[in-house]
């Protein structure tokens, strides 16, 4: 394979990957809206004011702001129920989200720590 | 082959280990499938009927529409944000998520009757099978419905000589409730529901089962009770105060025109967290359409005239005795109720996952007064208590106790006849290897009748019963 062919291939691949990153960001926002907003609010404000109250605010949440991405991903994947619940409030157990509902947890964590906090 | 004790012991230990390790089930009933939340979010145990966390109770009060995963109301993967949420283009059909079932099987049951004679040792493999179709129909309308098969036979007796009753060995029941709610401010909503159960199902104060209940129409449809119609208007305000009024066709028949009943409830949610939830509630129920506490009223849909040989209403459990808490008096006259007034004062404390501990404590003071058409009257007051405790949501028990504080019948001639019965109590041991699979051992050390105090010789109190079985929700 000649250099030109290699360069062309890399350009094409780059072109493929660049929009993919943009799509991932969009997907994370959509994924949040779909899987998280019911309990944590459309803008991460939580649902303390609604009944039943379902989840705490994630915007400004110290765990989201300061926690490691791995730890946040772990909560998404494993949920937080029973004795592991952090909040002595009226919230129910947080369900675990597997691959199907949250296919890209890294992107979702980035969204939680980034755009959601703005 | 020589018996290998080491292999046997290893296998037995392995099996015991498998049985003792709590397993997380993948088979979740409908709400869990719809919301992704596990059973323990809303319940502190489901055997034999649900007990609730604060989330579960308010979820029911609000009408089963929140939380919901809205895209589940449509086709998988179809987002709804830019589409109408309901209307003529909207198909609210996703029954595989909404569908759930419940199986209760009694593996062994026995005991003694009130005379002390030993009962047959029997099994009821299909003691109860219920199907649910439950969840939000639209964004604002929720449905609860249950269709049930209640096995009521002893054909599967493991004691020789017991052939059981005839083939008429079961009855079905069904209940439903359509509910809606509307937010009217932060932590406040109003709602409405219609259904065929007593209106206290809106708050789920029909539970815990085992507490005194002289109303008892918690089951609708054909079966033990006549079908009623209930319309409820209610609201929850400032995350703290519950108010409800409801109208019911009645316990005696389904006609509005010959008298109906009215229900009201007021509650104060004092502590309001999942780990510390305390409710104080007053329920009132009155009206002109009720059967009496004292006697059973025949209400057979299978043999409205004469029953076939070997079949009776009582053997089919299709007599209509008002209330879930037995109020029958041996030798009581059959009377017609002119009107009645009753109340239920309740305090209930629930704690979910405070460390390894979860519990529900509940106490009820429940009273009623009946005025009879013939001029007689009846006054009854019951005090009851209930406790359910779970360790790690796996090992637990519940216990109930209740006693008539007063139960007096006044004849039309004005003679007051007091009644006699000892305190009632029962204990159930629970083991939940999964949150939707529960095994139970129910022990009732005292099974007794109730007599007029001036006929104490008719009292029989040597009965006892036990039942070992399991409940599976899937």
Interface residues (C-beta under 8 A of the other chain):
Chain A: X30 X33 X34 X38 X39 X49 X50 X51 X52 X53 X54 X79 X81 X82 X83 X85 X88 X89 X90 X91 X92 X93 X95 X97 X101
Chain B: X35 X36 X37 X38 X40 X41 X42 X53 X54 X55 X58 X59 X61 X62 X66 X67 X68 X69 X70 X71 X79 X81 X183 X186 X187 X188 X189 X236 X239 X272 X273 X274 X275 X276 X277 X353 X355 X356 X393
